[in-house]
Amino acid sequence: MSAPMIPVLEARGLARSFGGVKAVDGVSFSVEAGRLVALIGPNGAGKTTCFNMLNGQLKPDRGEVLLAGKPITGLEPRKIWRLGVGRTFQITATFASMTVRENVQMALISHEGESWRLFGRADGRHREVADALLAQVGMGGQAERACGVLAYGDLKRVELAVALANAPKLLLMDEPTAGMAPQERIALMALTARIAKERGIAVLFTEHDMDVVFAHADSVLVLDRGRLIAAGTSAEVRQDPQVRAVYLGSGATSGGH
C-alpha cells in the first residue's frame, strides 16, 4: 500500500476572537495538491479572519497551520510567502505605472531575494520567465502595456501571474472574481483550475458567486459564525439543510470578521 498523501494545507482547530466575539471557532480542514476548495459563508462568517491566520497576518489564539506537513503557525507573511504560499486579494494590487511584464518581473526579483533598487528597474531580469507566466494566464500579448490602462478582468489575470511568480504550493484567493462580469468570472476560475491541476497547486478561495463556486470547486467548506457547518462536494453542500437555512437568511446575521 502506498502512504497517504500529505495535504498541502492543513488547518487544525484554528480559533481567533476579537473583543469576546469568536470570529473563528475551532476550524479544521485540509487542501490537497491540484484541488480547488471554496470557503464560503455569509458576511461575518469568519472567512477573512481564517485567511489571515493561514498566511500569517493574524496569529491564532489556538490551533495550528501546516504547509506540506510542516508547521507555519505564527510565521510572518513574508516568510510564509517564501515557503510557497501565494495570495490574491479582493482589490488588485499591481503597480499601475509599471508595465504588465515589469509587475511580474518585480515578483520574480523579490522571490529570488534580489534587490531591484540597485538597478532602479527590472530591465531584462527574469524576462523569459515573466513572459512564460503571462502567456500562461493569457496576457502574453499585453506585456508592454502599463497596468494602469488595463481592463479590470485583465488586471486580475496579471495578479494571478504575480501570485504564481514564487512557484506556490498553495494559492489563497480572496474573492478572486469580485468586480468582474459573469463571463470573466467563469473564465478566470477555469484558468485557475487548469493551472492548479497542471502545476499541482492547492487552491483555497473565498467567493460570493455561487455559480463560480459550484462550477469550479472540487469541494466546499461552509463557515457560519466562525464555525465550519458543512464540508463536501458542491452537490452535498447545496443539499445540506443547515447551509440552505443560513443562505436563506435564518442565520446569516453574525458578529465576527
KOLDRENMAR-142305 format. One record per residue (C-alpha): residue in one letter; z, y, x. Coordinates in pm, whole numbers, plus 50000, padded with zeros to 5 digits. Example, Ala and Ser with C-alpha at 12.3 -4.5 7.8 and 13.67 -1.06 7.14 Angstrom:
<atoms>
<atom code="a" z="50780" y="49550" x="51230"/>
<atom code="s" z="50714" y="49894" x="51367"/>
</atoms>
This chain:
<atoms>
<atom code="m" z="50000" y="50000" x="50000"/>
<atom code="s" z="49917" y="50349" x="50123"/>
<atom code="a" z="50200" y="50602" x="50149"/>
<atom code="p" z="50222" y="50855" x="49866"/>
<atom code="m" z="50059" y="51190" x="49943"/>
<atom code="i" z="50294" y="51475" x="50023"/>
<atom code="p" z="50228" y="51767" x="49785"/>
<atom code="v" z="50102" y="52085" x="49948"/>
<atom code="l" z="50359" y="52283" x="49749"/>
<atom code="e" z="50687" y="52160" x="49612"/>
<atom code="a" z="50942" y="52376" x="49430"/>
<atom code="r" z="51284" y="52218" x="49382"/>
<atom code="g" z="51534" y="52368" x="49142"/>
<atom code="l" z="51433" y="52731" x="49201"/>
<atom code="a" z="51667" y="52984" x="49041"/>
<atom code="r" z="51693" y="53362" x="49054"/>
<atom code="s" z="51894" y="53605" x="48843"/>
<atom code="f" z="51880" y="53983" x="48804"/>
<atom code="g" z="52192" y="54152" x="48672"/>
<atom code="g" z="52311" y="53841" x="48490"/>
<atom code="v" z="51969" y="53761" x="48342"/>
<atom code="k" z="51831" y="53427" x="48458"/>
<atom code="a" z="51470" y="53517" x="48540"/>
<atom code="v" z="51403" y="53169" x="48681"/>
<atom code="d" z="51643" y="52889" x="48596"/>
<atom code="g" z="51613" y="52556" x="48779"/>
<atom code="v" z="51234" y="52525" x="48802"/>
<atom code="s" z="51078" y="52226" x="48981"/>
<atom code="f" z="50711" y="52132" x="49020"/>
<atom code="s" z="50450" y="52035" x="49278"/>
<atom code="v" z="50084" y="52111" x="49353"/>
<atom code="e" z="49855" y="51865" x="49534"/>
<atom code="a" z="49559" y="51941" x="49760"/>
<atom code="g" z="49235" y="52025" x="49579"/>
<atom code="r" z="49404" y="52082" x="49244"/>
<atom code="l" z="49433" y="52392" x="49027"/>
<atom code="v" z="49765" y="52430" x="48849"/>
<atom code="a" z="49819" y="52709" x="48594"/>
<atom code="l" z="50162" y="52868" x="48548"/>
<atom code="i" z="50167" y="53024" x="48204"/>
<atom code="g" z="50419" y="53171" x="47963"/>
<atom code="p" z="50491" y="53482" x="47755"/>
<atom code="n" z="50568" y="53814" x="47921"/>
<atom code="g" z="50910" y="53800" x="48082"/>
<atom code="a" z="50897" y="53420" x="48118"/>
<atom code="g" z="50962" y="53434" x="48495"/>
<atom code="k" z="50611" y="53376" x="48634"/>
<atom code="t" z="50606" y="53670" x="48876"/>
<atom code="t" z="50961" y="53603" x="48995"/>
<atom code="c" z="50862" y="53243" x="49061"/>
<atom code="f" z="50553" y="53351" x="49258"/>
<atom code="n" z="50757" y="53599" x="49461"/>
<atom code="m" z="51001" y="53325" x="49563"/>
<atom code="l" z="50716" y="53096" x="49667"/>
<atom code="n" z="50561" y="53349" x="49905"/>
<atom code="g" z="50882" y="53495" x="50043"/>
<atom code="q" z="50903" y="53830" x="49866"/>
<atom code="l" z="51221" y="53716" x="49692"/>
<atom code="k" z="51490" y="53479" x="49813"/>
<atom code="p" z="51603" y="53226" x="49553"/>
<atom code="d" z="51967" y="53213" x="49451"/>
<atom code="r" z="51930" y="52833" x="49451"/>
<atom code="g" z="51664" y="52576" x="49522"/>
<atom code="e" z="51403" y="52529" x="49791"/>
<atom code="v" z="51031" y="52563" x="49855"/>
<atom code="l" z="50842" y="52308" x="50066"/>
<atom code="l" z="50495" y="52355" x="50216"/>
<atom code="a" z="50338" y="52021" x="50311"/>
<atom code="g" z="50686" y="51870" x="50318"/>
<atom code="k" z="50843" y="52140" x="50539"/>
<atom code="p" z="51097" y="52393" x="50406"/>
<atom code="i" z="50979" y="52756" x="50392"/>
<atom code="t" z="51253" y="52891" x="50164"/>
<atom code="g" z="51355" y="53243" x="50258"/>
<atom code="l" z="51096" y="53296" x="50531"/>
<atom code="e" z="50930" y="53638" x="50547"/>
<atom code="p" z="50599" y="53670" x="50357"/>
<atom code="r" z="50405" y="53722" x="50682"/>
<atom code="k" z="50544" y="53401" x="50833"/>
<atom code="i" z="50459" y="53210" x="50515"/>
<atom code="w" z="50106" y="53357" x="50524"/>
<atom code="r" z="50067" y="53240" x="50883"/>
<atom code="l" z="50173" y="52889" x="50780"/>
<atom code="g" z="49877" y="52877" x="50540"/>
<atom code="v" z="49967" y="53041" x="50210"/>
<atom code="g" z="49709" y="53287" x="50075"/>
<atom code="r" z="49769" y="53517" x="49781"/>
<atom code="t" z="49561" y="53734" x="49550"/>
<atom code="f" z="49710" y="53997" x="49321"/>
<atom code="q" z="49653" y="54136" x="48972"/>
<atom code="i" z="49524" y="54460" x="49125"/>
<atom code="t" z="49271" y="54411" x="49404"/>
<atom code="a" z="49400" y="54504" x="49749"/>
<atom code="t" z="49091" y="54586" x="49954"/>
<atom code="f" z="49022" y="54883" x="50183"/>
<atom code="a" z="48782" y="55098" x="49977"/>
<atom code="s" z="48633" y="55289" x="50273"/>
<atom code="m" z="48555" y="54972" x="50473"/>
<atom code="t" z="48256" y="54751" x="50416"/>
<atom code="v" z="48285" y="54417" x="50245"/>
<atom code="r" z="48239" y="54242" x="50581"/>
<atom code="e" z="48498" y="54461" x="50756"/>
<atom code="n" z="48760" y="54374" x="50495"/>
<atom code="v" z="48715" y="54005" x="50571"/>
<atom code="q" z="48699" y="54070" x="50946"/>
<atom code="m" z="49033" y="54253" x="50926"/>
<atom code="a" z="49193" y="53950" x="50763"/>
<atom code="l" z="49046" y="53722" x="51031"/>
<atom code="i" z="49166" y="53951" x="51311"/>
<atom code="s" z="49515" y="53951" x="51159"/>
<atom code="h" z="49511" y="53573" x="51123"/>
<atom code="e" z="49420" y="53534" x="51491"/>
<atom code="g" z="49707" y="53766" x="51589"/>
<atom code="e" z="49468" y="54017" x="51747"/>
<atom code="s" z="49529" y="54391" x="51743"/>
<atom code="w" z="49241" y="54577" x="51583"/>
<atom code="r" z="49393" y="54911" x="51687"/>
<atom code="l" z="49282" y="54852" x="52046"/>
<atom code="f" z="48925" y="54869" x="51926"/>
<atom code="g" z="48960" y="55105" x="51631"/>
<atom code="r" z="48710" y="54899" x="51431"/>
<atom code="a" z="48644" y="54536" x="51355"/>
<atom code="d" z="48295" y="54568" x="51513"/>
<atom code="g" z="48145" y="54230" x="51590"/>
<atom code="r" z="48459" y="54019" x="51597"/>
<atom code="h" z="48457" y="53712" x="51371"/>
<atom code="r" z="48137" y="53840" x="51211"/>
<atom code="e" z="47984" y="53494" x="51165"/>
<atom code="v" z="48299" y="53352" x="51008"/>
<atom code="a" z="48330" y="53658" x="50781"/>
<atom code="d" z="47967" y="53621" x="50671"/>
<atom code="a" z="48018" y="53249" x="50603"/>
<atom code="l" z="48320" y="53326" x="50382"/>
<atom code="l" z="48128" y="53596" x="50197"/>
<atom code="a" z="47837" y="53358" x="50141"/>
<atom code="q" z="48081" y="53102" x="50001"/>
<atom code="v" z="48206" y="53347" x="49737"/>
<atom code="g" z="47857" y="53473" x="49651"/>
<atom code="m" z="47889" y="53809" x="49828"/>
<atom code="g" z="47670" y="53744" x="50135"/>
<atom code="g" z="47407" y="53995" x="50023"/>
<atom code="q" z="47662" y="54278" x="49990"/>
<atom code="a" z="47833" y="54256" x="50330"/>
<atom code="e" z="47727" y="54607" x="50437"/>
<atom code="r" z="47842" y="54783" x="50118"/>
<atom code="a" z="48166" y="54978" x="50102"/>
<atom code="c" z="48429" y="54810" x="49884"/>
<atom code="g" z="48483" y="55139" x="49704"/>
<atom code="v" z="48145" y="55120" x="49529"/>
<atom code="l" z="48164" y="54758" x="49414"/>
<atom code="a" z="48190" y="54641" x="49055"/>
<atom code="y" z="48534" y="54502" x="48970"/>
<atom code="g" z="48416" y="54141" x="48947"/>
<atom code="d" z="48261" y="54166" x="49295"/>
<atom code="l" z="48585" y="54313" x="49433"/>
<atom code="k" z="48767" y="54005" x="49304"/>
<atom code="r" z="48521" y="53786" x="49498"/>
<atom code="v" z="48582" y="53987" x="49816"/>
<atom code="e" z="48956" y="53948" x="49763"/>
<atom code="l" z="48907" y="53572" x="49737"/>
<atom code="a" z="48716" y="53573" x="50068"/>
<atom code="v" z="49000" y="53772" x="50228"/>
<atom code="a" z="49255" y="53521" x="50092"/>
<atom code="l" z="49052" y="53236" x="50243"/>
<atom code="a" z="49046" y="53400" x="50588"/>
<atom code="n" z="49370" y="53237" x="50701"/>
<atom code="a" z="49236" y="52890" x="50611"/>
<atom code="p" z="49510" y="52843" x="50349"/>
<atom code="k" z="49658" y="52510" x="50248"/>
<atom code="l" z="49788" y="52684" x="49935"/>
<atom code="l" z="49642" y="52973" x="49737"/>
<atom code="l" z="49866" y="53170" x="49499"/>
<atom code="m" z="49661" y="53371" x="49248"/>
<atom code="d" z="49849" y="53618" x="49029"/>
<atom code="e" z="49639" y="53697" x="48719"/>
<atom code="p" z="49313" y="53648" x="48915"/>
<atom code="t" z="49087" y="53742" x="48623"/>
<atom code="a" z="49281" y="54047" x="48495"/>
<atom code="g" z="49044" y="54328" x="48402"/>
<atom code="m" z="48732" y="54111" x="48418"/>
<atom code="a" z="48474" y="54047" x="48149"/>
<atom code="p" z="48494" y="53700" x="47985"/>
<atom code="q" z="48185" y="53560" x="48165"/>
<atom code="e" z="48310" y="53693" x="48501"/>
<atom code="r" z="48647" y="53525" x="48443"/>
<atom code="i" z="48492" y="53184" x="48389"/>
<atom code="a" z="48260" y="53230" x="48689"/>
<atom code="l" z="48542" y="53335" x="48926"/>
<atom code="m" z="48764" y="53041" x="48832"/>
<atom code="a" z="48473" y="52795" x="48851"/>
<atom code="l" z="48405" y="52927" x="49203"/>
<atom code="t" z="48774" y="52898" x="49295"/>
<atom code="a" z="48788" y="52541" x="49164"/>
<atom code="r" z="48479" y="52441" x="49363"/>
<atom code="i" z="48611" y="52592" x="49688"/>
<atom code="a" z="48956" y="52439" x="49633"/>
<atom code="k" z="48809" y="52092" x="49590"/>
<atom code="e" z="48568" y="52130" x="49884"/>
<atom code="r" z="48841" y="52252" x="50120"/>
<atom code="g" z="49134" y="52057" x="49979"/>
<atom code="i" z="49325" y="52375" x="49894"/>
<atom code="a" z="49609" y="52360" x="49643"/>
<atom code="v" z="49587" y="52648" x="49393"/>
<atom code="l" z="49866" y="52782" x="49172"/>
<atom code="f" z="49761" y="53061" x="48937"/>
<atom code="t" z="49907" y="53267" x="48653"/>
<atom code="e" z="49675" y="53363" x="48370"/>
<atom code="h" z="49691" y="53514" x="48020"/>
<atom code="d" z="49343" y="53400" x="47916"/>
<atom code="m" z="49396" y="53053" x="47769"/>
<atom code="d" z="49021" y="52981" x="47770"/>
<atom code="v" z="49028" y="53017" x="48151"/>
<atom code="v" z="49341" y="52803" x="48179"/>
<atom code="f" z="49219" y="52518" x="47961"/>
<atom code="a" z="48870" y="52521" x="48115"/>
<atom code="h" z="48977" y="52505" x="48480"/>
<atom code="a" z="49339" y="52393" x="48528"/>
<atom code="d" z="49395" y="52033" x="48633"/>
<atom code="s" z="49746" y="52069" x="48498"/>
<atom code="v" z="49950" y="52337" x="48325"/>
<atom code="l" z="50312" y="52447" x="48369"/>
<atom code="v" z="50472" y="52649" x="48089"/>
<atom code="l" z="50766" y="52881" x="48150"/>
<atom code="d" z="50979" y="53046" x="47883"/>
<atom code="r" z="51294" y="53245" x="47953"/>
<atom code="g" z="51298" y="53121" x="48310"/>
<atom code="r" z="51285" y="52752" x="48225"/>
<atom code="l" z="51000" y="52504" x="48253"/>
<atom code="i" z="50950" y="52390" x="47894"/>
<atom code="a" z="50633" y="52180" x="47940"/>
<atom code="a" z="50407" y="52036" x="48209"/>
<atom code="g" z="50094" y="51824" x="48178"/>
<atom code="t" z="49722" y="51830" x="48120"/>
<atom code="s" z="49561" y="52106" x="47916"/>
<atom code="a" z="49537" y="51872" x="47616"/>
<atom code="e" z="49903" y="51768" x="47642"/>
<atom code="v" z="50028" y="52123" x="47676"/>
<atom code="r" z="49807" y="52251" x="47395"/>
<atom code="q" z="49960" y="51996" x="47155"/>
<atom code="d" z="50322" y="52047" x="47267"/>
<atom code="p" z="50524" y="52175" x="46967"/>
<atom code="q" z="50758" y="52387" x="47181"/>
<atom code="v" z="50465" y="52555" x="47358"/>
<atom code="r" z="50294" y="52621" x="47027"/>
<atom code="a" z="50612" y="52778" x="46892"/>
<atom code="v" z="50652" y="53003" x="47196"/>
<atom code="y" z="50294" y="53125" x="47179"/>
<atom code="l" z="50311" y="53174" x="46804"/>
<atom code="g" z="50593" y="53421" x="46862"/>
<atom code="s" z="50916" y="53241" x="46773"/>
<atom code="g" z="51046" y="53260" x="47129"/>
<atom code="a" z="50812" y="53495" x="47305"/>
<atom code="t" z="51058" y="53779" x="47341"/>
<atom code="s" z="51260" y="53746" x="47654"/>
<atom code="g" z="51454" y="53932" x="47915"/>
<atom code="g" z="51358" y="53843" x="48268"/>
<atom code="h" z="51083" y="53921" x="48512"/>
</atoms>
